[in-house]
C-alpha cells in the first residue's frame, strides 16, 4: 500500500513529494529438492522434455512469464509439456511434488 502527499515549496517552481510504502510479498519460499533437473530442447517451439531422477509422472508443473504471471499449469505426462500455444519469450518452469518445488528452470519459447 502506498500513501503519499504533494505540496508546493512556495517558490512556485519546486514540488515536494512524500511517499510511504508498506509492501508485502506474496512469493513463498519453497524447498528445492532436485538440483539435477534438465529441460530440453532449449530453446524450443512445440514442447519441452524434463529429465530428472526424482520427478514422478503425477508431478505438477507451473509456467510463469518473466512478469510473474502464471501462463500454464498441469500434471506431467511422460515428462513432456506442450508449449506450442505460448508466445515467443522467456519463461520459468516450476515442477512440484506434494507442494515442494523440485526445481525451477528457465526456458525459451521460439
Helices and strands as residue ranges (DSSP letters): E 2-8, E 15-21, E 38-40, E 47-51, E 60-65, E 70-75, E 80-82, E 89-97, E 100-109
